[in-house]
């Protein structure tokens, strides 16, 4: 069975909205801005279903903050992979961050664009 190419999904999470962009892994095409969605579970489920039509393998990245951690807990609860991204200039003091907490934190990502 051939290995499927993942779709990398960037989420800018705020209290009332989530901005969404995605890029196909290994593709030369630029990232595609999807738009904004709501923050309810049904909005996130609809986004996941829509993106699964592109690839069964989704990898999410979102900022380490109060809204990002809520999203992280929900996505891992529905068995989706994700990375919490922490800006090196702004350290997050959150009980979920730290050794043995089970929350992956990426301190920097390569520029995509």
C-alpha positions in Angstrom: 0.0 0.0 0.0 1.5 3.4 -1.0 2.2 5.8 1.8 -0.1 8.9 1.7 1.3 12.4 1.7 0.3 14.3 4.8 -1.4 17.7 4.7 0.1 20.2 7.1 -2.5 22.5 8.7 -1.7 25.8 10.4 -4.2 27.2 12.8 -4.2 30.7 14.3 -6.4 30.2 17.3 -8.3 33.1 19.0 -11.2 33.1 21.5 -13.9 33.4 18.8 -12.3 32.3 15.6 -9.7 30.0 14.1 -7.8 31.0 10.9 -6.9 28.0 8.8 -4.2 27.4 6.1 -2.9 24.1 4.7 0.0 22.8 2.6 0.6 19.4 1.1 3.7 17.7 2.3 6.4 17.4 -0.4 4.5 19.7 -2.8 6.0 22.7 -4.4 2.6 24.5 -4.3 2.3 27.4 -1.8 0.1 27.1 1.3 -3.6 27.6 0.8 -5.5 30.0 3.1 -8.9 28.3 3.8 -10.4 31.1 5.9 -11.8 31.5 9.3 -14.0 29.0 11.2 -15.7 29.1 14.6 -14.2 27.5 17.7 -17.1 25.1 18.5 -16.3 21.3 18.3 -18.8 21.0 15.4 -16.8 23.6 13.5 -13.5 21.8 14.1 -15.1 18.4 13.1 -16.4 19.9 9.9 -12.9 21.3 9.1 -11.3 17.9 9.8 -13.8 16.1 7.5 -13.1 18.7 4.7 -9.4 18.3 5.0 -9.6 14.5 5.2 -10.9 14.6 1.6 -7.4 16.0 0.7 -5.4 13.4 2.6 -6.2 10.9 5.4 -3.0 12.1 7.2 -3.4 15.5 8.8 -0.7 17.2 10.9 -1.9 20.3 12.8 0.2 23.2 14.2 -1.1 25.9 16.5 0.2 28.4 19.0 0.9 27.6 22.6 -1.6 29.7 24.5 -4.9 29.3 26.3 -6.9 28.8 23.2 -4.3 26.6 21.5 -4.2 24.2 24.5 -8.0 23.8 24.4 -7.8 22.9 20.7 -4.8 20.6 21.4 -6.8 18.6 24.0 -9.8 18.4 21.6 -7.8 17.3 18.6 -5.8 14.6 20.5 -9.1 13.4 22.0 -10.4 12.7 18.5 -7.1 11.1 17.5 -5.6 13.8 15.3 -1.9 14.6 15.4 -0.8 18.1 16.3 2.1 20.2 17.4 1.9 23.1 19.8 4.2 25.9 18.6 5.7 28.3 21.1 7.2 31.6 19.9 10.8 31.8 21.3 10.3 35.5 22.1 7.2 34.8 24.3 7.6 31.9 26.8 4.3 30.4 27.9 3.8 29.7 31.5 1.2 26.9 31.3 1.0 23.8 33.5 0.8 21.6 30.4 4.3 22.8 29.2 7.2 20.9 30.6 8.9 17.5 30.9 6.5 14.6 31.3 3.4 16.5 30.5 2.7 14.8 27.2 2.3 18.0 25.2 4.8 18.4 22.3 6.1 21.9 22.0 8.0 23.1 19.0 10.0 26.3 19.7 10.6 27.2 16.1 9.4 26.2 12.6 11.1 26.8 9.2 9.6 29.6 7.2 7.0 28.3 4.6 6.4 30.6 1.7 
